[in-house]
Amino acid sequence: MKILMITVFPPMKMPEADHAFHLCKQLANYGFEMHVISQKGCVIPSHPRITVYPVMRQWSWSELPRFVWAAHRCSADAVFLIYIASIYNYQPMITFAPTIVKAFRRDSHFVTLFEDVPGTCPTSLVSRAIRKGLARWVGPSGVDYHFGTLLHDSNRLIVRSNRIRSPLAERFSGVNGKSVEIPCPPILPILPGDDGTVRERKRKDLGLKDDEFLIAYFGYIYPGKGVETLLKAFQIVTAQRRPVRLILIGGNVGGLSPAYFQKIQGMSKELGVEDRVTWTGGYAWDSDEPSRCLRAADICVLPFDQGVCIHNSSFAGASAHDLPIITTQGTATEPIFIHKTNVFLCSPKDPEALAQAMETLLAMPELRERLAMGARGLAREWFSWEKAVERIIGALKCETT
């Protein structure tokens, strides 16, 4: 089976680029012939079953001939678009990809994976004119202002969670009938932790004493991740004069102004905890450094402003490292997250509550062990690459999943 994947690859600093790269290799390892339309300058996997067309620059309508040339050349059995507006520079052209591809290959099975909800807005006169023309061709009910024909003309939709599916279903009535929920697996190389060697070496590199407790944050740093809350909570914990350190594993996400990242870094100095905080900054897509840092940690804290959800790839990465995890409960947090069983839940944007949660785990090793065991269960049941790839293959083959 030949699959055409439409996506971006590293070195773009976006979690979606990292995920697409690893997923492409996983599908190739399953025996599929992978063809990829991606951006100029992207990393090209060295795999005999992967062919990359690094031809796209801005993904705008002016580049439609490049897109059509690459899509037509590979004559795929299935087309797999990984979609979030930001990785395509918010250009509307890509939102009409199913209609464009099916214009010259009617029998192609088209699958769109929605990484998040925000879509694009056709602001230019050219984009508006093309959109109106396609609406006349497809029919007004088949074209969405933000998502083009992705919802109408994709044969199957993959969503990371119901938090993504629900607003899409409000825009198009057919979403629920042709969508499947598949959470994102860990998108980082994972080092073994069985014998404790990786942990011991990294803790030594960090200058940690034997009695120092290391708290880790993992993921890109941008608004909504709750890093401000974490730093304020950490200040409260350090006031108890405990031997505790904090490491923030991750850097600025691509496309976001570095001003926010600099502001967050400056908070540790303002709060008087700068000497106890380590910032790793960004890291290469294939680096095992994040895994080393997670192995060195005692707990992981992920204080999302909207509460944890199964589409959070940082949670998938932390759970794969057998760490007890403190996170936040929001209105859309799924029932698989069970307080004091597989996670320790507290309210979002509440430094005092988060500090109390960290204090509780500091004082209760038996609870840390229980949460670590629960996190392992979540990793196996919900975030394994094996299960994710098998369900994605089912969607690409139009099987019931």
C-alpha positions as CSV (number, residue, x, y, z in Angstrom):
1,M,0.0,0.0,0.0
2,K,1.3,3.4,-1.0
3,I,0.6,6.3,1.4
4,L,1.0,10.0,0.6
5,M,1.6,12.0,3.8
6,I,1.2,15.8,3.8
7,T,2.9,17.4,6.7
8,V,5.9,19.3,7.9
9,F,9.1,17.7,9.3
10,P,11.8,18.9,11.6
11,P,13.8,21.1,11.9
12,M,10.6,23.1,12.3
13,K,10.2,23.4,16.1
14,M,6.7,22.2,16.5
15,P,5.5,19.1,18.3
16,E,3.4,18.2,15.2
17,A,6.5,18.2,13.1
18,D,8.3,15.8,15.5
19,H,5.2,13.6,15.6
20,A,4.9,13.4,11.9
21,F,8.5,12.4,11.4
22,H,8.3,9.6,13.9
23,L,4.9,8.4,12.6
24,C,6.2,8.3,9.0
25,K,9.0,6.1,10.1
26,Q,6.7,3.8,12.1
27,L,4.4,3.4,9.1
28,A,7.4,2.6,6.8
29,N,8.5,0.0,9.4
30,Y,5.1,-1.6,9.1
31,G,5.9,-2.1,5.3
32,F,4.0,0.8,3.8
33,E,5.6,2.8,0.9
34,M,5.6,6.3,2.2
35,H,5.7,9.4,0.0
36,V,5.8,12.8,1.8
37,I,5.0,16.3,0.7
38,S,6.8,18.6,3.1
39,Q,8.6,22.0,3.4
40,K,11.9,23.0,1.9
41,G,14.9,22.3,4.1
42,C,13.1,19.5,6.0
43,V,14.9,16.5,7.5
44,I,14.7,13.6,5.1
45,P,14.6,10.1,6.8
46,S,17.1,7.6,5.6
47,H,14.6,4.8,5.1
48,P,14.2,2.7,1.9
49,R,10.4,3.0,2.0
50,I,10.3,6.8,2.5
51,T,10.4,9.3,-0.4
52,V,10.2,13.0,0.5
53,Y,9.2,15.9,-1.8
54,P,10.6,18.9,0.1
55,V,9.0,21.4,-2.3
56,M,6.7,23.6,-0.2
57,R,7.6,27.1,1.1
58,Q,4.5,29.0,2.3
59,W,1.8,26.5,1.4
60,S,-0.1,29.3,-0.3
61,W,-2.3,29.1,-3.4
62,S,0.7,30.3,-5.5
63,E,2.4,27.0,-4.7
64,L,-0.6,24.9,-5.8
65,P,1.3,23.6,-8.9
66,R,4.1,22.3,-6.7
67,F,1.6,20.5,-4.5
68,V,-0.4,19.0,-7.4
69,W,2.9,17.9,-9.1
70,A,4.1,16.0,-6.0
71,A,0.7,14.6,-5.2
72,H,0.1,13.4,-8.7
73,R,3.5,11.9,-9.1
74,C,3.2,9.3,-6.3
75,S,-0.3,7.9,-7.3
76,A,-1.0,7.0,-3.7
77,D,-3.7,4.5,-2.5
78,A,-4.3,6.7,0.6
79,V,-3.6,10.3,1.4
80,F,-2.8,11.3,5.0
81,L,-2.9,15.0,6.0
82,I,-1.6,16.0,9.4
83,Y,-3.4,19.3,10.1
84,I,-3.0,22.2,12.4
85,A,-3.2,25.6,10.8
86,S,0.0,27.0,12.3
87,I,2.4,24.6,10.6
88,Y,1.0,25.7,7.2
89,N,1.4,29.4,8.0
90,Y,-2.4,29.7,8.4
91,Q,-2.7,29.4,4.6
92,P,-6.2,28.2,3.4
93,M,-4.9,26.3,0.4
94,I,-4.1,23.1,2.4
95,T,-7.7,23.1,3.8
96,F,-8.9,22.2,0.3
97,A,-6.4,19.3,-0.1
98,P,-9.0,16.5,-0.2
99,T,-10.9,18.2,-3.0
100,I,-7.7,19.0,-4.9
101,V,-6.3,15.5,-4.7
102,K,-9.7,13.8,-5.6
103,A,-9.9,16.1,-8.7
104,F,-7.2,14.0,-10.4
105,R,-7.4,10.8,-8.4
106,R,-11.0,10.1,-7.5
107,D,-10.3,6.7,-5.9
108,S,-7.8,8.0,-3.3
109,H,-8.9,7.4,0.3
110,F,-8.2,10.7,2.2
111,V,-7.6,10.9,5.9
112,T,-7.1,14.1,7.9
113,L,-5.6,14.0,11.4
114,F,-6.6,17.1,13.4
115,E,-3.9,18.0,16.0
116,D,-5.9,20.9,17.3
117,V,-9.0,22.9,16.5
118,P,-8.0,26.4,15.2
119,G,-8.4,26.7,11.5
120,T,-7.5,29.4,8.9
121,C,-9.2,32.5,7.6
122,P,-9.1,33.3,3.9
123,T,-8.1,37.0,4.3
124,S,-6.6,37.8,0.9
125,L,-8.8,38.7,-2.2
126,V,-7.3,35.7,-4.1
127,S,-8.1,33.3,-1.2
128,R,-11.6,34.6,-1.0
129,A,-12.1,34.3,-4.8
130,I,-10.8,30.7,-4.9
131,R,-12.9,29.8,-1.9
132,K,-16.0,31.1,-3.5
133,G,-15.2,29.2,-6.7
134,L,-14.7,25.9,-4.9
135,A,-17.9,26.5,-2.9
136,R,-19.8,26.7,-6.2
137,W,-18.1,23.4,-7.3
138,V,-18.4,21.4,-4.1
139,G,-21.6,23.1,-2.8
140,P,-21.9,25.7,-0.1
141,S,-22.6,23.1,2.6
142,G,-19.4,21.3,1.8
143,V,-17.1,24.3,2.4
144,D,-16.3,25.6,5.9
145,Y,-15.0,29.1,6.4
146,H,-12.1,27.9,8.6
147,F,-11.5,24.3,7.5
148,G,-12.3,24.4,3.8
149,T,-13.3,21.0,2.6
150,L,-11.4,19.0,5.2
151,L,-14.5,18.1,7.2
152,H,-16.7,17.4,4.1
153,D,-14.3,15.7,1.7
154,S,-12.0,13.7,4.0
155,N,-13.1,10.0,4.1
156,R,-12.0,9.6,7.6
157,L,-11.0,12.0,10.4
158,I,-8.6,11.3,13.2
159,V,-8.8,13.5,16.3
160,R,-6.5,13.6,19.3
161,S,-9.3,13.9,21.8
162,N,-13.0,14.7,22.2
163,R,-11.9,18.2,23.1
164,I,-11.0,18.5,19.5
165,R,-13.8,16.5,18.0
166,S,-16.7,18.4,19.7
167,P,-16.1,21.8,18.1
168,L,-15.5,20.2,14.7
169,A,-18.8,18.3,15.0
170,E,-20.5,21.7,15.7
171,R,-19.3,22.9,12.3
172,F,-20.1,19.8,10.3
173,S,-22.8,17.2,11.2
174,G,-20.9,14.3,9.6
175,V,-17.8,14.5,11.9
176,N,-18.9,12.1,14.6
177,G,-19.7,9.4,12.0
178,K,-16.4,9.3,10.3
179,S,-14.0,10.3,13.1
180,V,-11.8,8.2,15.4
181,E,-10.0,9.3,18.6
182,I,-6.3,8.4,18.7
183,P,-4.1,10.1,21.3
184,C,-0.5,11.1,20.4
185,P,2.2,8.6,21.5
186,P,5.5,9.9,23.0
187,I,7.4,12.0,20.4
188,L,10.9,11.6,21.8
189,P,13.5,8.9,21.9
190,I,13.1,7.0,25.2
191,L,16.1,5.7,27.0
192,P,15.8,2.6,29.3
193,G,15.6,3.2,33.0
194,D,15.7,-0.3,34.4
195,D,19.2,-0.3,35.9
196,G,19.3,3.4,37.0
197,T,22.5,4.1,35.1
198,V,21.0,6.9,33.0
199,R,19.4,8.5,36.0
200,E,22.6,8.4,38.1
201,R,24.7,9.9,35.3
202,K,22.3,12.7,34.6
203,R,21.8,13.6,38.2
204,K,25.5,13.9,38.5
205,D,25.7,16.1,35.4
206,L,23.1,18.4,37.0
207,G,25.1,18.6,40.3
208,L,22.3,17.1,42.3
209,K,23.0,15.8,45.8
210,D,21.7,12.4,46.9
211,D,19.0,14.0,49.1
212,E,17.8,16.5,46.5
213,F,14.4,16.0,45.1
214,L,14.1,16.9,41.3
215,I,10.8,18.1,39.9
216,A,10.5,18.2,36.1
217,Y,8.4,20.1,33.7
218,F,8.4,18.6,30.2
219,G,7.2,20.2,26.9
220,Y,7.4,23.3,24.8
221,I,6.9,26.5,26.7
222,Y,4.1,28.8,25.5
223,P,1.0,30.4,27.0
224,G,-1.5,27.9,28.4
225,K,1.0,25.4,29.6
226,G,0.8,26.7,33.2
227,V,4.5,27.5,33.6
228,E,3.8,30.7,35.5
229,T,1.7,28.7,38.0
230,L,4.5,26.1,38.4
231,L,7.2,28.7,39.1
232,K,5.0,30.4,41.8
233,A,4.2,27.1,43.3
234,F,7.9,26.1,43.3
235,Q,8.7,29.3,45.2
236,I,6.2,28.2,47.9
237,V,7.8,24.8,48.2
238,T,11.3,26.2,48.4
239,A,10.2,28.5,51.3
240,Q,9.9,25.3,53.4
241,R,13.7,24.9,53.0
242,R,13.4,21.5,51.4
243,P,16.3,20.2,49.3
244,V,14.4,20.5,46.0
245,R,15.3,21.5,42.4
246,L,13.2,22.2,39.3
247,I,14.2,21.4,35.7
248,L,12.2,22.7,32.7
249,I,12.7,20.4,29.8
250,G,11.8,22.2,26.6
251,G,12.2,25.5,24.7
252,N,10.3,28.0,22.8
253,V,7.8,26.7,20.2
254,G,8.4,27.7,16.6
255,G,6.5,30.7,15.4
256,L,6.0,32.2,18.9
257,S,7.7,35.4,19.9
258,P,10.8,34.7,22.1
259,A,9.6,37.5,24.3
260,Y,7.2,35.2,26.2
261,F,10.0,32.6,26.8
262,Q,12.3,35.3,28.0
263,K,9.6,36.6,30.3
264,I,9.0,33.2,31.8
265,Q,12.8,32.7,32.4
266,G,12.9,36.1,34.1
267,M,10.2,35.0,36.5
268,S,12.5,32.6,38.3
269,K,14.9,35.5,39.1
270,E,12.0,37.7,40.3
271,L,10.7,35.0,42.5
272,G,14.1,34.4,44.1
273,V,14.4,30.7,43.0
274,E,16.8,31.2,40.0
275,D,19.6,29.2,41.7
276,R,17.3,26.1,42.0
277,V,15.9,26.2,38.5
278,T,17.5,24.6,35.4
279,W,16.3,25.5,31.9
280,T,17.3,23.0,29.2
281,G,16.1,25.2,26.3
282,G,15.2,23.7,23.0
283,Y,16.7,20.4,21.8
284,A,17.0,18.6,18.4
285,W,14.1,16.4,17.3
286,D,16.2,13.2,17.6
287,S,17.9,14.1,20.9
288,D,17.7,11.7,23.8
289,E,18.5,14.6,26.3
290,P,14.9,15.1,27.3
291,S,14.7,11.4,28.2
292,R,17.9,11.6,30.3
293,C,16.4,14.5,32.2
294,L,13.1,12.8,32.8
295,R,14.9,9.7,34.0
296,A,16.8,11.9,36.5
297,A,13.6,13.4,37.9
298,D,11.5,12.2,40.9
299,I,8.2,13.6,39.7
300,C,6.8,15.5,36.7
301,V,4.5,18.5,37.0
302,L,2.3,19.4,34.0
303,P,0.0,22.3,35.2
304,F,-2.1,22.9,32.0
305,D,-4.3,26.0,32.3
306,Q,-7.2,24.1,30.8
307,G,-6.6,20.9,32.5
308,V,-4.9,17.7,31.3
309,C,-6.4,15.9,28.2
310,I,-5.4,12.7,26.4
311,H,-4.2,14.9,23.4
312,N,-1.3,16.3,25.5
313,S,1.8,14.8,24.0
314,S,3.9,16.0,26.9
315,F,1.8,13.8,29.2
316,A,2.4,10.8,26.9
317,G,6.2,11.4,27.1
318,A,6.2,11.7,30.9
319,S,4.1,8.6,31.5
320,A,6.4,6.6,29.3
321,H,9.2,7.3,31.8
322,D,7.4,5.8,34.8
323,L,7.1,9.1,36.6
324,P,4.5,10.1,39.2
325,I,2.7,13.0,37.5
326,I,1.0,16.0,39.0
327,T,-1.3,17.7,36.6
328,T,-4.5,19.8,36.5
329,Q,-8.2,18.9,36.2
330,G,-10.3,20.9,33.7
331,T,-13.9,20.6,32.5
332,A,-12.9,18.4,29.6
333,T,-10.4,16.1,31.5
334,E,-11.3,12.5,30.6
335,P,-12.3,10.0,33.3
336,I,-9.2,7.9,32.6
337,F,-7.2,10.3,34.7
338,I,-7.9,9.1,38.3
339,H,-6.8,11.2,41.2
340,K,-4.2,9.5,43.5
341,T,-4.4,6.3,41.3
342,N,-2.6,7.3,38.0
343,V,-2.2,11.0,38.5
344,F,-2.4,13.6,41.3
345,L,-4.9,16.2,40.2
346,C,-5.3,19.8,41.4
347,S,-7.1,22.9,40.1
348,P,-5.5,24.9,37.3
349,K,-3.9,28.3,37.7
350,D,-3.7,27.8,41.5
351,P,-0.1,28.0,42.8
352,E,-1.1,27.2,46.4
353,A,-2.9,24.0,45.3
354,L,-0.1,23.0,43.1
355,A,2.5,23.6,45.9
356,Q,0.4,21.5,48.2
357,A,0.3,18.7,45.7
358,M,4.1,18.8,45.4
359,E,4.5,18.9,49.2
360,T,2.3,15.8,49.4
361,L,4.3,13.8,47.0
362,L,7.6,15.0,48.6
363,A,6.4,13.5,51.9
364,M,4.8,10.3,50.6
365,P,7.1,7.8,48.7
366,E,4.3,5.2,48.7
367,L,2.0,7.5,46.9
368,R,4.8,8.3,44.3
369,E,5.2,4.6,43.7
370,R,1.4,4.1,43.2
371,L,1.2,7.0,40.8
372,A,4.3,5.8,38.8
373,M,2.6,2.4,38.5
374,G,-0.6,4.1,37.3
375,A,1.2,6.2,34.8
376,R,2.8,3.0,33.4
377,G,-0.7,1.6,32.9
378,L,-1.9,4.8,31.1
379,A,1.2,4.7,28.8
380,R,0.4,1.1,27.8
381,E,-3.3,1.5,27.4
382,W,-3.5,4.9,25.8
383,F,-0.2,6.2,24.5
384,S,1.7,3.3,23.0
385,W,3.1,3.6,19.5
386,E,1.9,0.1,18.6
387,K,-1.7,0.8,19.4
388,A,-1.7,4.2,17.8
389,V,-0.1,3.0,14.5
390,E,-2.5,0.0,14.3
391,R,-5.5,2.3,14.6
392,I,-4.1,4.8,12.1
393,I,-3.6,2.0,9.7
394,G,-7.2,1.0,10.2
395,A,-8.3,4.5,9.3
396,L,-6.1,4.6,6.3
397,K,-7.6,1.3,5.1
398,C,-11.1,2.5,6.0
399,E,-11.5,-0.3,8.5
400,T,-13.8,0.0,11.6
401,T,-11.6,1.0,14.6
